[in-house]
Amino acid sequence: MRRLIAVLVLAGCAAAVRAGELPVNRWVKLAEGGIGPRSAPGLVYAPKLKRLVLWGGAISLYPKKGPFPYDVLSAAPGSGEWRNEFPAGKN
């Protein structure tokens, strides 16, 4: 159930199309993810940052060749884009 909620939240963030433009009761692929899938990541909304923050999860289970994302990513709701959150001075 938690995974389903996370997927729905992420799909909502990635939506570049208004809901009124989507067909009713049909699956629609919104975007091809650039960060790759993860197993069991953590996901929270950080009110001070006004961003969703995703961390952890296993990426080694999936056949994707680098570059791999950093362990912590964030996205502004509705932006459809995730960014790596490198520690200060490390990027």
C-alpha contacts under 8 A as a table, 3 or more apart, distances in Angstrom:
res1	aa1	res2	aa2	distance
1	M	4	L	5.08
1	M	5	I	6.32
2	R	5	I	5.13
2	R	6	A	6.22
3	R	6	A	5.05
3	R	7	V	6.16
3	R	40	A	7.25
4	L	7	V	5.12
4	L	8	L	6.18
5	I	8	L	5.11
5	I	9	V	6.17
6	A	9	V	5.13
6	A	10	L	6.12
6	A	43	L	6.90
7	V	10	L	5.11
7	V	11	A	5.99
8	L	11	A	5.05
8	L	12	G	6.14
9	V	12	G	5.08
9	V	13	C	6.35
10	L	13	C	5.05
10	L	14	A	6.20
11	A	14	A	5.09
11	A	15	A	6.17
11	A	30	L	7.69
12	G	15	A	5.31
12	G	77	P	7.59
12	G	78	G	6.99
13	C	75	A	7.49
13	C	76	A	7.34
13	C	77	P	4.80
13	C	78	G	4.61
13	C	79	S	6.35
13	C	80	G	5.32
13	C	81	E	7.97
14	A	30	L	7.06
14	A	31	A	7.04
14	A	77	P	7.93
14	A	78	G	6.36
14	A	79	S	6.62
14	A	80	G	3.61
14	A	81	E	6.72
15	A	18	R	7.39
15	A	30	L	6.06
15	A	31	A	7.79
15	A	78	G	6.47
15	A	79	S	7.89
15	A	80	G	6.02
16	A	30	L	7.24
16	A	78	G	7.18
16	A	79	S	7.52
16	A	80	G	6.35
17	V	21	E	6.70
17	V	22	L	7.40
17	V	30	L	7.77
18	R	21	E	5.53
18	R	22	L	7.13
19	A	22	L	5.47
22	L	28	V	7.60
23	P	26	R	6.04
23	P	28	V	7.96
29	K	32	E	7.85
33	G	36	G	5.88
33	G	37	P	7.90
35	I	68	F	7.22
35	I	69	P	6.16
35	I	82	W	7.80
36	G	59	I	7.54
36	G	64	K	7.17
37	P	59	I	6.54
37	P	62	Y	7.09
38	R	41	P	6.38
38	R	57	G	5.33
38	R	58	A	5.28
38	R	59	I	4.88
38	R	61	L	7.97
38	R	62	Y	7.85
39	S	57	G	5.00
39	S	58	A	4.96
39	S	59	I	6.73
39	S	61	L	7.90
40	A	56	G	7.65
40	A	57	G	4.93
40	A	58	A	6.96
41	P	54	L	6.61
41	P	55	W	5.73
41	P	56	G	4.96
41	P	57	G	3.96
41	P	58	A	7.44
42	G	54	L	5.54
42	G	55	W	5.23
42	G	56	G	6.24
42	G	57	G	7.15
43	L	52	L	6.93
43	L	53	V	5.65
43	L	54	L	4.50
43	L	55	W	6.64
44	V	52	L	5.74
44	V	53	V	5.42
44	V	54	L	6.74
45	Y	50	K	7.23
45	Y	51	R	5.93
45	Y	52	L	4.39
45	Y	53	V	6.08
46	A	49	L	5.44
46	A	50	K	5.73
46	A	51	R	5.56
46	A	52	L	6.08
46	A	53	V	6.74
47	P	50	K	4.73
47	P	51	R	6.92
50	K	76	A	6.56
50	K	77	P	7.96
51	R	74	S	6.12
51	R	75	A	5.32
51	R	76	A	4.48
51	R	77	P	6.44
52	L	74	S	5.36
52	L	75	A	5.22
52	L	76	A	6.23
52	L	77	P	6.89
53	V	72	V	7.07
53	V	73	L	5.85
53	V	74	S	4.40
53	V	75	A	6.75
54	L	72	V	5.75
54	L	73	L	5.20
54	L	74	S	6.01
55	W	71	D	5.55
55	W	72	V	4.40
55	W	73	L	6.36
56	G	71	D	5.51
56	G	72	V	6.81
58	A	61	L	6.43
59	I	62	Y	5.99
60	S	63	P	7.50
65	K	68	F	7.49
69	P	73	L	7.82
69	P	84	N	6.51
70	Y	73	L	6.84
70	Y	84	N	5.62
70	Y	85	E	7.00
70	Y	86	F	6.90
71	D	84	N	7.85
72	V	84	N	6.24
72	V	85	E	5.49
72	V	86	F	7.42
73	L	82	W	6.21
73	L	83	R	5.43
73	L	84	N	4.62
73	L	85	E	5.32
74	S	82	W	5.46
74	S	83	R	5.53
74	S	84	N	6.75
74	S	85	E	6.76
75	A	79	S	6.89
75	A	80	G	7.32
75	A	81	E	5.93
75	A	82	W	4.67
75	A	83	R	6.47
76	A	79	S	5.43
76	A	80	G	7.66
76	A	81	E	7.52
76	A	82	W	7.87
77	P	80	G	7.34
86	F	90	K	6.23
86	F	91	N	5.79
87	P	90	K	5.49
87	P	91	N	7.12
88	A	91	N	7.13
